[in-house]
Amino acid sequence: MSQAFIRVQRTDMLFPTRQGWFHALRDIDLDIAQGEFVTLIGHSGCGKSTLLNLIAGLITPTGGALLCDGREIAGPGPDRAVVFQNHSLLPWLTCFDNVLLAVESVFGGREPRSRLMARTEEALQLVGMGHAMAKRPHEISGGMKQRVGIARALAMAPKVLLMDEPFGALDALTRAHLQDELLKIVAATRSTVVMVTHDVDEAVLLSDRIVMMTNGPAATIGEILPVALPRPRDRVALAEDPAYVHARKAVIDFLYTRHRHAEATSA
Amino acid sequence: MRASLWMRLLPPVLGLGLLWLVWFVATLKGGPFPTPGQTWQAAVQLFSDPFYRNGPNDQGIGWNVLNSLQRVGLGFGLAALVGIPLGFVIGRFEFASRMLSPLISLLKPVSPLAWLPIGLLVFKSANPAAIWTIFICSIWPMVVNTAVGVQRVPRDYLNVARVLRLSEWKLVTRILFPAVLPYLLTGVRLSVGTAWLVIVAAEMLTGGVGIGFWVWDEWNNLNVRHILIAIFVIGLVGLLLEAALMALARRFSFDD
């Protein structure tokens, strides 16, 4: 990568536990270019969410360094918007107010109120939630909540969109639908995206590169697979595309042949 | 499924009927304890003029209840004013939590009556001493519940706040306060209950117009009927306070 936008350099992450230190990540080196869509895939417990949280700045590495746009990541900030696994919408605010809270925190000082409202509405329209702006999170379905979560992140006009298994809790049809929407949105906004997933098809369909992680403890990047499929991508057409099938096979090989999950092998 | 009208009405009525029956049978043979009928007659008479004033020590039951409620309101209000912010501080800052938790554990179980002499000593007057006792006894549930609520705010919400870089003010008003509100209202409910429990004991000792002193006064007059009526009135007022706060809590609860 010539112009690395996010750089993860020789990063180590240890967590203190009652039984001493837990070595979660070891020696992570990763460069992500602007506008790139990268997925992190691996078995549960491989530290893929930890790596995402490091980029988000929600946790600080015990070793190594992380850079975003040439500056060290010292903490979380709205330039790296996070879409949380369980949507994390505030239940006491409407969908509109949830997004507005994010918009205010980024543009609040600089733009008039009417512009902030317009931004909020735009973001909700973009994810197809214009009709439910006045609803509270508990009044809408899981898929809709996640859309609002994405709208909240996009409305911040972030440099990077960080997604932690955003569709993990959804049923297969809703998930496919949201993946297609996300493809369109990312194509339109040219966002840089880092997404954690455990779904092979999701990774191949969405990614420019798939970062495959070895099993923990002391997990690291096992292999990086470039997915050279042309965009826009269509899941139906891709299903029989040799390049798609090949990429899918490569990921499955990595996950289930070379790096079977510890629990699976011992069982 | 909602219980049918019969299921909602019949058991409570039967329960009250049972109480009446036990009371009735126990007082059949006479003795110092008044029968339900005698108590009822006394109550009708008492409530026919609840707001009379015959000097400072002989006032209607309405005035007594209102005076007690005023003391509870003042003591509890002050406790809320101090206790809720204190709970937020304890929940939010580990240092404050470690510093104040031992004090709270030490002071919380102290009986209200032990606080009364301190109040009398400091305020040199009965009424502020009673209010002080209410204050110190009703503050703990609010402090503890608010602190627990703040500590239990889901980490995800706090992460949202961190990613958005919310100011401490916005963090408190938009995330902490709404998230803590259900816990806080539980604390308020427990506090009001405690305050109403404590007032009777405090007034027995401090005197003045109030339902607690009224009970003691009627005991000195050996008017057991009025004591029984007072017990019902105290219970009823406590029940109404509880119900009002439950309604308030439901109003502010949210579904995830």
Interface residues (C-beta under 8 A of the other chain):
Chain A: A56 L58 G75 P76 G77 P78 R80 A81 V82 F84 N86 S88 L90 P91 W92 L93 L101 A102 S105 V106 R136 P137 H138 M156
Chain B: P154 D156 Y157 N159 V160 R162 V163 L164 R165 L166 K170 R174 I175 P178 A179 F254 D255 D256
